[in-house]
Every structure is written in C-alpha cells, then in structure tokens.
Amino acid sequence: MNVLTVPVDCLILNSVSYAEKAIRFIRSKFCTSVKGFLDNDRAGDDNTQKFQTEFGSTFSDKRSEYQGFIDLNDLLTQKAKQPKPQLPK
C-alpha cells in the first residue's frame, strides 16, 4: 500500500490572546497557506477577521466545517459520543 505523506505545520492556540504572537510567528515562516479553525463565537469572529486582514487570500476560514458547534473540539467530542453502527451477525 502506497501512503502519500504531506508535511504540514500546525500551530494550535489554547487562547485567542496568543493571536498576535501567532501572526508574527506565521509571518516569520513565510507560509503559503494558513487555515483557521477558530471558535464559532465573537472572539472567533474578531480573530478570523484579524487573520484575514493579515494574510488575505492566503488565509482560509474553516469554521463552516463545524458550524453549529462551539469549536472543532466540540464537533469531534460529539461525534465520539455517537453510537457506532453495529455490523449484522
């Protein structure tokens, strides 16, 4: 089996108070693509706008992928709680 691996750097913020520091770090790495998985709340809105302003078309807002959930972690936790389908015997 052939497995294709693509190197991807991730920067995870445990607080949006680190947004400015993250922007400086990302700028220093000359990233060609920045994907934002921020919270679906006012702070997430504000910081998404900040990242869009800083990175323009390089930035992709990914919050629509977990719309209806507080954040990506909330979506994943809810999915983990769902019962797994049983295979017929």
N, CA, C and O atoms as CSV, one atom per row, in Angstrom:
chain,resi,resn,atom,element,x,y,z
A,1,MET,N,N,0.839,-1.173,0.000
A,1,MET,CA,C,0.000,0.000,0.000
A,1,MET,C,C,0.890,1.244,0.000
A,1,MET,O,O,1.773,1.381,0.847
A,2,ASN,N,N,0.659,2.129,-0.932
A,2,ASN,CA,C,1.406,3.378,-1.002
A,2,ASN,C,C,0.726,4.431,-0.153
A,2,ASN,O,O,-0.483,4.637,-0.262
A,3,VAL,N,N,1.482,5.088,0.679
A,3,VAL,CA,C,0.949,6.145,1.522
A,3,VAL,C,C,1.646,7.441,1.148
A,3,VAL,O,O,2.874,7.531,1.166
A,4,LEU,N,N,0.851,8.439,0.811
A,4,LEU,CA,C,1.384,9.744,0.476
A,4,LEU,C,C,1.380,10.597,1.734
A,4,LEU,O,O,0.338,10.775,2.363
A,5,THR,N,N,2.509,11.111,2.091
A,5,THR,CA,C,2.569,11.993,3.253
A,5,THR,C,C,2.907,13.396,2.785
A,5,THR,O,O,3.784,13.600,1.946
A,6,VAL,N,N,2.208,14.334,3.336
A,6,VAL,CA,C,2.427,15.732,3.000
A,6,VAL,C,C,2.817,16.453,4.283
A,6,VAL,O,O,2.059,16.443,5.253
A,7,PRO,N,N,3.982,17.072,4.298
A,7,PRO,CA,C,4.378,17.782,5.518
A,7,PRO,C,C,3.484,18.999,5.740
A,7,PRO,O,O,3.295,19.823,4.845
A,8,VAL,N,N,2.950,19.091,6.931
A,8,VAL,CA,C,2.068,20.196,7.286
A,8,VAL,C,C,2.477,20.688,8.662
A,8,VAL,O,O,2.653,19.899,9.590
A,9,ASP,N,N,2.626,21.986,8.785
A,9,ASP,CA,C,2.903,22.581,10.083
A,9,ASP,C,C,1.591,23.000,10.712
A,9,ASP,O,O,0.702,23.512,10.031
A,10,CYS,N,N,1.469,22.783,12.007
A,10,CYS,CA,C,0.274,23.185,12.748
A,10,CYS,C,C,0.679,24.060,13.917
A,10,CYS,O,O,1.695,23.830,14.574
A,11,LEU,N,N,-0.133,25.058,14.156
A,11,LEU,CA,C,0.056,25.931,15.299
A,11,LEU,C,C,-1.281,25.993,16.012
A,11,LEU,O,O,-2.258,26.511,15.471
A,12,ILE,N,N,-1.324,25.465,17.228
A,12,ILE,CA,C,-2.570,25.394,17.978
A,12,ILE,C,C,-2.518,26.403,19.109
A,12,ILE,O,O,-1.597,26.395,19.926
A,13,LEU,N,N,-3.519,27.271,19.146
A,13,LEU,CA,C,-3.604,28.281,20.200
A,13,LEU,C,C,-4.606,27.806,21.238
A,13,LEU,O,O,-5.727,27.436,20.892
A,14,ASN,N,N,-4.219,27.812,22.493
A,14,ASN,CA,C,-5.184,27.445,23.526
A,14,ASN,C,C,-5.932,28.674,24.030
A,14,ASN,O,O,-6.768,28.578,24.928
A,15,SER,N,N,-5.625,29.819,23.450
A,15,SER,CA,C,-6.320,31.055,23.783
A,15,SER,C,C,-6.125,32.036,22.640
A,15,SER,O,O,-5.038,32.120,22.067
A,16,VAL,N,N,-7.183,32.785,22.302
A,16,VAL,CA,C,-7.038,33.774,21.239
A,16,VAL,C,C,-6.163,34.944,21.676
A,16,VAL,O,O,-5.805,35.796,20.863
A,17,SER,N,N,-5.826,34.982,22.942
A,17,SER,CA,C,-4.914,36.040,23.400
A,17,SER,C,C,-3.527,35.876,22.777
A,17,SER,O,O,-2.709,36.793,22.835
A,18,TYR,N,N,-3.263,34.717,22.184
A,18,TYR,CA,C,-1.985,34.473,21.520
A,18,TYR,C,C,-2.037,34.790,20.026
A,18,TYR,O,O,-1.069,34.524,19.313
A,19,ALA,N,N,-3.128,35.343,19.542
A,19,ALA,CA,C,-3.298,35.578,18.105
A,19,ALA,C,C,-2.193,36.463,17.524
A,19,ALA,O,O,-1.630,36.135,16.480
A,20,GLU,N,N,-1.880,37.560,18.175
A,20,GLU,CA,C,-0.837,38.459,17.662
A,20,GLU,C,C,0.512,37.758,17.579
A,20,GLU,O,O,1.248,37.911,16.604
A,21,LYS,N,N,0.824,36.991,18.609
A,21,LYS,CA,C,2.082,36.227,18.625
A,21,LYS,C,C,2.074,35.189,17.492
A,21,LYS,O,O,3.088,34.980,16.826
A,22,ALA,N,N,0.929,34.549,17.284
A,22,ALA,CA,C,0.804,33.550,16.215
A,22,ALA,C,C,0.988,34.196,14.849
A,22,ALA,O,O,1.655,33.636,13.979
A,23,ILE,N,N,0.404,35.365,14.660
A,23,ILE,CA,C,0.543,36.071,13.383
A,23,ILE,C,C,2.007,36.390,13.108
A,23,ILE,O,O,2.485,36.192,11.991
A,24,ARG,N,N,2.709,36.872,14.096
A,24,ARG,CA,C,4.147,37.164,13.917
A,24,ARG,C,C,4.924,35.891,13.568
A,24,ARG,O,O,5.792,35.902,12.696
A,25,PHE,N,N,4.602,34.801,14.257
A,25,PHE,CA,C,5.287,33.529,14.003
A,25,PHE,C,C,5.007,33.034,12.581
A,25,PHE,O,O,5.927,32.641,11.864
A,26,ILE,N,N,3.748,33.055,12.182
A,26,ILE,CA,C,3.373,32.580,10.843
A,26,ILE,C,C,4.047,33.439,9.774
A,26,ILE,O,O,4.546,32.916,8.777
A,27,ARG,N,N,4.061,34.744,9.981
A,27,ARG,CA,C,4.736,35.650,9.038
A,27,ARG,C,C,6.227,35.307,8.916
A,27,ARG,O,O,6.792,35.362,7.823
A,28,SER,N,N,6.853,34.955,10.030
A,28,SER,CA,C,8.291,34.649,10.006
A,28,SER,C,C,8.594,33.363,9.243
A,28,SER,O,O,9.728,33.146,8.815
A,29,LYS,N,N,7.591,32.515,9.074
A,29,LYS,CA,C,7.778,31.234,8.382
A,29,LYS,C,C,7.414,31.312,6.904
A,29,LYS,O,O,7.570,30.330,6.177
A,30,PHE,N,N,6.931,32.469,6.450
A,30,PHE,CA,C,6.568,32.683,5.050
A,30,PHE,C,C,5.607,31.603,4.536
A,30,PHE,O,O,5.825,31.037,3.464
A,31,CYS,N,N,4.568,31.323,5.285
A,31,CYS,CA,C,3.594,30.294,4.916
A,31,CYS,C,C,2.829,30.687,3.657
A,31,CYS,O,O,2.475,31.851,3.466
A,32,THR,N,N,2.584,29.708,2.814
A,32,THR,CA,C,1.825,29.959,1.585
A,32,THR,C,C,0.345,29.654,1.760
A,32,THR,O,O,-0.467,29.974,0.891
A,33,SER,N,N,-0.005,29.037,2.884
A,33,SER,CA,C,-1.395,28.710,3.166
A,33,SER,C,C,-1.605,28.720,4.681
A,33,SER,O,O,-0.832,28.128,5.435
A,34,VAL,N,N,-2.659,29.402,5.106
A,34,VAL,CA,C,-2.989,29.466,6.526
A,34,VAL,C,C,-4.467,29.118,6.656
A,34,VAL,O,O,-5.319,29.784,6.070
A,35,LYS,N,N,-4.771,28.072,7.425
A,35,LYS,CA,C,-6.153,27.650,7.635
A,35,LYS,C,C,-6.528,27.918,9.078
A,35,LYS,O,O,-5.832,27.501,10.004
A,36,GLY,N,N,-7.643,28.624,9.261
A,36,GLY,CA,C,-8.083,28.981,10.600
A,36,GLY,C,C,-9.256,28.135,11.058
A,36,GLY,O,O,-10.287,28.077,10.387
A,37,PHE,N,N,-9.104,27.485,12.188
A,37,PHE,CA,C,-10.147,26.678,12.817
A,37,PHE,C,C,-10.485,27.318,14.159
A,37,PHE,O,O,-10.352,26.692,15.211
A,38,LEU,N,N,-10.923,28.573,14.107
A,38,LEU,CA,C,-11.203,29.322,15.328
A,38,LEU,C,C,-12.608,29.010,15.836
A,38,LEU,O,O,-13.396,28.359,15.149
A,39,ASP,N,N,-12.912,29.476,17.038
A,39,ASP,CA,C,-14.218,29.219,17.650
A,39,ASP,C,C,-15.337,29.942,16.908
A,39,ASP,O,O,-15.119,30.979,16.282
A,40,ASN,N,N,-16.523,29.381,16.990
A,40,ASN,CA,C,-17.727,29.995,16.431
A,40,ASN,C,C,-18.373,30.896,17.478
A,40,ASN,O,O,-19.490,30.644,17.928
A,41,ASP,N,N,-17.660,31.940,17.855
A,41,ASP,CA,C,-18.182,32.914,18.816
A,41,ASP,C,C,-17.611,34.279,18.455
A,41,ASP,O,O,-16.918,34.420,17.447
A,42,ARG,N,N,-17.899,35.274,19.270
A,42,ARG,CA,C,-17.455,36.645,18.979
A,42,ARG,C,C,-15.919,36.735,18.886
A,42,ARG,O,O,-15.391,37.369,17.972
A,43,ALA,N,N,-15.218,36.112,19.813
A,43,ALA,CA,C,-13.750,36.134,19.777
A,43,ALA,C,C,-13.233,35.454,18.508
A,43,ALA,O,O,-12.258,35.909,17.909
A,44,GLY,N,N,-13.882,34.374,18.104
A,44,GLY,CA,C,-13.506,33.692,16.866
A,44,GLY,C,C,-13.746,34.574,15.659
A,44,GLY,O,O,-12.929,34.617,14.739
A,45,ASP,N,N,-14.881,35.285,15.664
A,45,ASP,CA,C,-15.181,36.222,14.573
A,45,ASP,C,C,-14.110,37.306,14.485
A,45,ASP,O,O,-13.572,37.584,13.413
A,46,ASP,N,N,-13.813,37.912,15.635
A,46,ASP,CA,C,-12.830,39.000,15.667
A,46,ASP,C,C,-11.460,38.537,15.195
A,46,ASP,O,O,-10.804,39.230,14.417
A,47,ASN,N,N,-11.031,37.390,15.651
A,47,ASN,CA,C,-9.698,36.904,15.290
A,47,ASN,C,C,-9.652,36.362,13.870
A,47,ASN,O,O,-8.613,36.439,13.214
A,48,THR,N,N,-10.760,35.815,13.385
A,48,THR,CA,C,-10.814,35.411,11.980
A,48,THR,C,C,-10.617,36.638,11.097
A,48,THR,O,O,-9.878,36.594,10.113
A,49,GLN,N,N,-11.283,37.732,11.458
A,49,GLN,CA,C,-11.119,38.980,10.710
A,49,GLN,C,C,-9.667,39.457,10.759
A,49,GLN,O,O,-9.126,39.931,9.760
A,50,LYS,N,N,-9.050,39.328,11.916
A,50,LYS,CA,C,-7.660,39.735,12.088
A,50,LYS,C,C,-6.736,38.917,11.176
A,50,LYS,O,O,-5.847,39.472,10.530
A,51,PHE,N,N,-6.951,37.598,11.128
A,51,PHE,CA,C,-6.128,36.731,10.284
A,51,PHE,C,C,-6.391,37.016,8.805
A,51,PHE,O,O,-5.462,37.011,7.998
A,52,GLN,N,N,-7.660,37.264,8.447
A,52,GLN,CA,C,-7.975,37.583,7.051
A,52,GLN,C,C,-7.305,38.888,6.628
A,52,GLN,O,O,-6.800,39.000,5.511
A,53,THR,N,N,-7.302,39.861,7.518
A,53,THR,CA,C,-6.653,41.138,7.224
A,53,THR,C,C,-5.143,40.950,7.050
A,53,THR,O,O,-4.545,41.514,6.134
A,54,GLU,N,N,-4.540,40.166,7.923
A,54,GLU,CA,C,-3.090,39.948,7.881
A,54,GLU,C,C,-2.633,39.119,6.685
A,54,GLU,O,O,-1.610,39.422,6.071
A,55,PHE,N,N,-3.398,38.063,6.351
A,55,PHE,CA,C,-2.919,37.094,5.361
A,55,PHE,C,C,-3.682,37.104,4.045
A,55,PHE,O,O,-3.290,36.415,3.104
A,56,GLY,N,N,-4.760,37.868,3.962
A,56,GLY,CA,C,-5.511,37.981,2.707
A,56,GLY,C,C,-5.953,36.636,2.166
A,56,GLY,O,O,-6.486,35.802,2.898
A,57,SER,N,N,-5.726,36.433,0.868
A,57,SER,CA,C,-6.196,35.197,0.215
A,57,SER,C,C,-5.420,33.962,0.650
A,57,SER,O,O,-5.821,32.841,0.335
A,58,THR,N,N,-4.322,34.145,1.366
A,58,THR,CA,C,-3.564,33.015,1.907
A,58,THR,C,C,-4.336,32.349,3.036
A,58,THR,O,O,-4.126,31.170,3.322
A,59,PHE,N,N,-5.236,33.104,3.685
A,59,PHE,CA,C,-5.990,32.598,4.831
A,59,PHE,C,C,-7.317,31.981,4.392
A,59,PHE,O,O,-8.040,32.564,3.585
A,60,SER,N,N,-7.635,30.795,4.929
A,60,SER,CA,C,-8.916,30.127,4.686
A,60,SER,C,C,-9.620,29.930,6.021
A,60,SER,O,O,-9.080,29.295,6.927
A,61,ASP,N,N,-10.819,30.473,6.140
A,61,ASP,CA,C,-11.634,30.304,7.335
A,61,ASP,C,C,-12.344,28.959,7.239
A,61,ASP,O,O,-13.164,28.760,6.344
A,62,LYS,N,N,-12.044,28.038,8.140
A,62,LYS,CA,C,-12.596,26.683,8.095
A,62,LYS,C,C,-13.738,26.460,9.083
A,62,LYS,O,O,-14.165,25.322,9.277
A,63,ARG,N,N,-14.241,27.526,9.713
A,63,ARG,CA,C,-15.279,27.364,10.736
A,63,ARG,C,C,-16.590,26.801,10.187
A,63,ARG,O,O,-17.375,26.230,10.944
A,64,SER,N,N,-16.837,26.950,8.902
A,64,SER,CA,C,-18.079,26.408,8.329
A,64,SER,C,C,-18.101,24.880,8.392
A,64,SER,O,O,-19.170,24.275,8.326
A,65,GLU,N,N,-16.937,24.260,8.519
A,65,GLU,CA,C,-16.860,22.797,8.590
A,65,GLU,C,C,-17.385,22.250,9.915
A,65,GLU,O,O,-17.639,21.050,10.024
A,66,TYR,N,N,-17.551,23.102,10.922
A,66,TYR,CA,C,-18.122,22.669,12.201
A,66,TYR,C,C,-19.155,23.684,12.683
A,66,TYR,O,O,-19.282,23.967,13.874
A,67,GLN,N,N,-19.887,24.219,11.703
A,67,GLN,CA,C,-20.973,25.148,12.002
A,67,GLN,C,C,-22.009,24.463,12.880
A,67,GLN,O,O,-22.329,23.294,12.666
A,68,GLY,N,N,-22.532,25.178,13.859
A,68,GLY,CA,C,-23.470,24.586,14.798
A,68,GLY,C,C,-22.795,24.043,16.045
A,68,GLY,O,O,-23.466,23.594,16.975
A,69,PHE,N,N,-21.474,24.083,16.066
A,69,PHE,CA,C,-20.692,23.643,17.218
A,69,PHE,C,C,-19.856,24.825,17.711
A,69,PHE,O,O,-19.560,25.746,16.950
A,70,ILE,N,N,-19.488,24.789,18.959
A,70,ILE,CA,C,-18.695,25.872,19.541
A,70,ILE,C,C,-17.344,25.983,18.841
A,70,ILE,O,O,-16.894,27.072,18.486
A,71,ASP,N,N,-16.715,24.836,18.654
A,71,ASP,CA,C,-15.402,24.798,18.019
A,71,ASP,C,C,-15.175,23.406,17.445
A,71,ASP,O,O,-16.038,22.536,17.563
A,72,LEU,N,N,-14.034,23.194,16.832
A,72,LEU,CA,C,-13.724,21.895,16.226
A,72,LEU,C,C,-13.708,20.790,17.270
A,72,LEU,O,O,-14.172,19.680,17.008
A,73,ASN,N,N,-13.181,21.083,18.443
A,73,ASN,CA,C,-13.141,20.090,19.515
A,73,ASN,C,C,-14.558,19.658,19.923
A,73,ASN,O,O,-14.792,18.479,20.186
A,74,ASP,N,N,-15.494,20.599,19.977
A,74,ASP,CA,C,-16.884,20.289,20.320
A,74,ASP,C,C,-17.472,19.314,19.295
A,74,ASP,O,O,-18.144,18.354,19.672
A,75,LEU,N,N,-17.229,19.549,18.023
A,75,LEU,CA,C,-17.707,18.646,16.969
A,75,LEU,C,C,-17.127,17.244,17.156
A,75,LEU,O,O,-17.856,16.253,17.121
A,76,LEU,N,N,-15.824,17.170,17.354
A,76,LEU,CA,C,-15.166,15.866,17.483
A,76,LEU,C,C,-15.645,15.116,18.728
A,76,LEU,O,O,-15.822,13.899,18.691
A,77,THR,N,N,-15.855,15.839,19.826
A,77,THR,CA,C,-16.327,15.196,21.063
A,77,THR,C,C,-17.738,14.662,20.878
A,77,THR,O,O,-18.059,13.566,21.339
A,78,GLN,N,N,-18.585,15.440,20.200
A,78,GLN,CA,C,-19.956,14.995,19.966
A,78,GLN,C,C,-19.982,13.759,19.058
A,78,GLN,O,O,-20.755,12.829,19.289
A,79,LYS,N,N,-19.138,13.757,18.032
A,79,LYS,CA,C,-19.066,12.591,17.136
A,79,LYS,C,C,-18.602,11.356,17.891
A,79,LYS,O,O,-19.097,10.257,17.641
A,80,ALA,N,N,-17.663,11.522,18.807
A,80,ALA,CA,C,-17.137,10.387,19.579
A,80,ALA,C,C,-18.212,9.790,20.484
A,80,ALA,O,O,-18.158,8.603,20.805
A,81,LYS,N,N,-19.180,10.593,20.897
A,81,LYS,CA,C,-20.247,10.125,21.790
A,81,LYS,C,C,-21.340,9.369,21.039
A,81,LYS,O,O,-22.129,8.651,21.653
A,82,GLN,N,N,-21.393,9.523,19.728
A,82,GLN,CA,C,-22.434,8.852,18.937
A,82,GLN,C,C,-22.193,7.347,18.918
A,82,GLN,O,O,-21.055,6.892,18.811
A,83,PRO,N,N,-23.283,6.576,19.024
A,83,PRO,CA,C,-23.116,5.122,18.987
A,83,PRO,C,C,-22.597,4.666,17.627
A,83,PRO,O,O,-22.977,5.194,16.582
A,84,LYS,N,N,-21.747,3.703,17.672
A,84,LYS,CA,C,-21.171,3.144,16.446
A,84,LYS,C,C,-22.156,2.155,15.831
A,84,LYS,O,O,-22.784,1.384,16.556
A,85,PRO,N,N,-22.302,2.165,14.508
A,85,PRO,CA,C,-23.218,1.216,13.868
A,85,PRO,C,C,-22.754,-0.216,14.090
A,85,PRO,O,O,-21.561,-0.514,14.029
A,86,GLN,N,N,-23.697,-1.081,14.342
A,86,GLN,CA,C,-23.391,-2.493,14.559
A,86,GLN,C,C,-23.431,-3.232,13.235
A,86,GLN,O,O,-24.331,-3.018,12.422
A,87,LEU,N,N,-22.464,-4.093,13.023
A,87,LEU,CA,C,-22.441,-4.917,11.825
A,87,LEU,C,C,-23.396,-6.093,12.020
A,87,LEU,O,O,-23.490,-6.639,13.119
A,88,PRO,N,N,-24.109,-6.488,10.954
A,88,PRO,CA,C,-25.006,-7.647,11.075
A,88,PRO,C,C,-24.215,-8.921,11.374
A,88,PRO,O,O,-23.100,-9.114,10.891
A,89,LYS,N,N,-24.827,-9.780,12.184
A,89,LYS,CA,C,-24.157,-11.052,12.533
A,89,LYS,C,C,-24.473,-12.111,11.540
A,89,LYS,O,O,-24.000,-13.240,11.671
